[in-house]
């Protein structure tokens, strides 16, 4: 078959796809109308993941599974945008890694609202200025993002989804390497590149700012400076990339949380994750007793992190993630037992346990 014939077939398929996409959107709009009448959430992470899993499991190829997910992410994004004018707050400015995580989770059709700080993201959602928020929570190299942990204790918002994003840092500057005297970035980003920075620009001062994108803006304006950030920020703000891939670990990944006012429904079949925070009485064996309700029921704890409560000296909060949903019977039994021995227990949210890097 010649080239022209193949192109005509593609054109015919494209027209068919457009017709079917619009038919799908019309059905989606009707679903949105029914949801609004019932006061239900438009964005339902468990439903979206169930849909994507069903589609990828039915995909015979040669289209790659991740490509299919990306295509349908944008189809869902466009449908949601027509159902409701939805806003997603994120740690800005534009082109931060948090912005990229927001786009990865919600697609490009929804309005993204940059916020100057992590607390500002929480506030935007709490006040109804945004429907959802996206914040970093932990990095595979540097660990927890403490501002996010602290805010989770105080807020009434719930974690409704998680996003994993591979992170590749660049050194970005208008100056040659030997002229750089100060490096701007977030504390986490600097920490993820600590060894490289020490070896290559040992005399440079490290200066923390609120976001990697802000760091690029400062590097553009400050003589003798550089930023640690991603290539997207460098391109957006017009500052050259001097060196790519300066992170100390090649498998550098950051986990982000999606926040909302309403809890996420269960995906089921052990595909959910739940996050809790609790405090302990100052007694020997208190932590062991707090974890016993989970271990005795075979609940898999995937994370435990301690953090000073900032309420009094040497008083700590303990953050845990475990496999299961808040609505699961075994979870309710474990938490009921946990409350008997802990002065403070708070459910932070349950959400699809998806997206982990391989």
N, C-alpha and C positions, 0 to 999 in steps of 0.2 A: 504494500500500500504506500502511495506517495505522501509527501509532506502535506500538501494541500488537503488531501482527504482526511488525514489524521487531525489537522487543525479544525476542519469543519465538524468532525465528530466531537472534538473538545468544546467547540462553540455550542453545539447542541446540548451537551451535558451541562455546560455552565448555565444555559437558560433553564434547564430542568432544575438545577440546584437552586437558582434564584426563586423559581416558583415554589419549590418545597420549603425553602427557608421562610418565605413570607407566609406560607400556610402555617408553619410552625409558630411564627411570631403571633399570628392571629389567635391561635390556641393559647399561647402564653399570655396574651393580653386579657383573654377571658378568665384565665386562672388568676391573674392579678386583680381583676375586678372582684372576683369572689373572695379573695384574700382580704381586700380592703373592706368589703362588707362585713366580714367576720372579725376584723381587727387583727388578722394574722400577719406575721412577718413576711415581707417579700423575699428577703435573703434567708435561705434555709440551707446551711452548709451540709447537713446530713443528706438532704435530698439531692443536692448538686453532686456530692461524692458518689452516692448510689447510682446516679445517672451516668457519671463518667466511668465508673467501674463496669456497669453493664455494657456501655458502648465499646470500651477497650477489650472486654472479654469476648465480644462478638466480632471484633475486627479481624478479618482474614489476611490483611496486608495487601500490597506491600507498604501501605502507609504505616509509618512507625507509631507506636502507641503514644509516645509523648507528643508527637505532632498532632495526633487526633485529639488529645486532651487540650492542647493549645488552641486548636481550631474551635472546639466546642466551648472552651472558656470564653472566647470572644462572642460566640453565638449567645451564650447565656448572659454575658455582660450586656449585649445590645438589647436582649429581651427584658432584662431587669430595668434598664434605663428607660424603656418605653412604659413599663408598668408603674414606675415611680421615679421621681427625680431624687436619686440617692446620692449622698455625700459621704466620702470616706476621709477622715482626718488621719494625718501621718506626720511623723517627725521630719520636718522640712529643713531647708527649702527644696525645690524641685531637684530631682536626680540623686537624692540620698539613697542609700541601700533600702531604707524603710519605704521610700517611694516605690522602688523597684519591687519590693515584697507586696505592696498594696496592689500594684498592677498585675503581678503574678496571680494573686488570689482573686481579684475582682474584675480583671480585664480592663480595657482602655475606654469603655463607653461611659463609665460612671465618673462623677465629678470628684476629683481628689483635692483636698484642702490641706496645704502645708501648715504646720504648727512649729513654733520656735523651740519648744521644749517638750519632753515626754509628759510632764504634768498638764501642759496645754492640750495635748491630745485627749487625755482623760476628761478634762473640763469641757472640751468641745462636744464630746458625746454625751456627757452628763447633762449639759444645758440644752441638748437637742439641736445644736448647731451642725452636728454631723450625725449620721445614722450609725456609723461604725468607726472605730479607730484601729490603727495598726502601730504597734510598738515593738522594739527589739526586747527579747527577754534573756537570751543566752547565746554565747558563741562557743564553738567547739574548741577554740584555743584559749580564750580569755575568761570563759565562764559567765557568771550571771551579770545581767545589767541591773544594778542595784536600784536605780531610780524607778524602774518598772516594778520591781518587787515591792518597794515601799508604797507605791501608788495602789497596787493591787490590794494591800491590806486596808486602805482607807476608802476605796471606791465601792459603790453598789453595782458597778458594771460587772458583766460576766464575760469570761473567755468563751468565744463561740467557735473559733477555728485557730489553726496554727499554720505557719508557712516556713519552709526551710529554703534558704537562699545561699548558694555557693558564693563566697566572697573572694574577689581578686582585687587586691589593693595596688595602686600605682603611686609612684612619686611624681607629683605634678608641679611644674614651676616654669617661669620664664627665665630662670637663672641656670647657668651651668652648675653641675654638682659641687664643684669646689668653691662656689660663691654662696652656697646656702648656709645661713646662720640660724634660721628658725624654721620649725616645721609645725604647721597647724593641722589638727585633726581632733576627732573624738578620742576620749581616753581609751576606749575599747580598740579603736583602729590603730592607735599608736602602740598599744600593748601587743597586738597581733603581728606587728612588724618590728618589734623591739630589737631583735638580734640584727636584722638587716640594717636598721638605722644606726645602731652602735658601730657596726663594722664599716659602713660606707660614708657616714657623715657624723663621726664621733663628737665633733665639737658643736653640733647644732643644738639649740635650745628647743625643747618640746613644749608646745603651747596648746592647751585644750580649748576646744570650742564646742558648741552645741551639736553640730552635725558635720559630716564629711563634705557636704555641698557648701556649707558656710566656710569651711577650711579652704576650698578652692577659690571662693570669692576673696578671701583674705590674701591668699597667695597671689592673686591677680593684682592686688592693690598695694602689697607691701614689698619693697625692695629687699633682696636677699632672702626671700622666704620660699617655702614649698608647702604642699599639702599632701597628706595621705588620703586618698579617696579612689573612687572608681572611674573608669574611662568615660562613662556616660556623663558624669559631672564635669570632667575636663572638657569634653566636646561641647556641652551645653554652655559653659561659661567661658569658652575660648582660651583655655590655658594649656600649653603643650604637656604631653606625657613624656617625662624623662626616662622612667624605668617602669616596666610592667612586672606584675607578679612579685611584689616585694614582701608579701606575707611570709611568715616564718614556716608555716605549715601549708603544704599544697592542698590538703583536704580541709580548707578553712570554710566553715559553714556557720551561718547565724540563723537562729530560730526566732521567728516573730509571732506575736499573738494578735488575733483579731478580737476586738472588744465590742460588745453590744449591750443594750439594756435588757434584752430577754435571753433566757438560756436556750441552748441549742438542743434539739431533739436527738434521741439516740440513733446511731447508725446500726448498732447491734452486732451480734456475733463476735464480740471481743474486739471490735474495731474502733472503740471509743477510748478516750483518755480523760481522766478527771484530775483537777488540781485543787489542793486544799492548803490552808495555812493554819497552824495551831501554835500555842505556847504551852509551856510545861511548868509544873510546880518545881521548885528548887529542892529536889530529892534524889537520892541515889537510885539509879535504874529507871528514871522517869521516861527517858527516850525509848528504852527497850520496851517498857510497858505500853507506850503510845503506839509502837509499831506492831505489837503483838496481835491486835484485832485484825490486821491485814494479813500477816504471815500465817496465822492460824486458819484463815479462810482461803489460803492459796491465792491471794490477790497480789499481782506482780507490781511492785513499786519500781518505777523506771527512773526516779530522780528524788533526791532529798537535798535540800539547801538550807543552811542556817543564815540568819541575818539579824543583827542587833535591832531590837524593837524601837529604839530611840525614845522610849517612854521612861526607862530608868536604867541605870548602869548594870551591865552584865545580865540583862534580860533579853531573851532571843525569841524570834519567830522561826518556825520550821516550815518550809515549803516542800510539799511532796506532790509528785505526779504518779498516778497508777493507772493500770489498764482497767477500763470499765466505765460505766456511766453512772451519774448520780442517782438515776431512777432504778438501777439494778438492785435487786433485793439484797445481794451480798454486800453491796456498798452501804446501803442503809443500816444493815446490821453492824458492820464494822465501825461506821461513824457514830452510831448510838453508843457503842462500847467506848469509843475514843473520847466522847464528850464526858463520860463519867470520871475520867482521870485528868482532863485538861481544862484549865480555866478559860481558854479561848480556842474555838474551832470555827473556821469560816470556809465555806465552799466558794471557790473562785470560778468554777465553770467546768462543764464537760463538753467535749468536742471531738470530731472525727480524728482518729490517730493515723493521719496520713502524711505523705510528703517527705518522710524521712529519707535522707540521702543514703544511697547504697554503700 
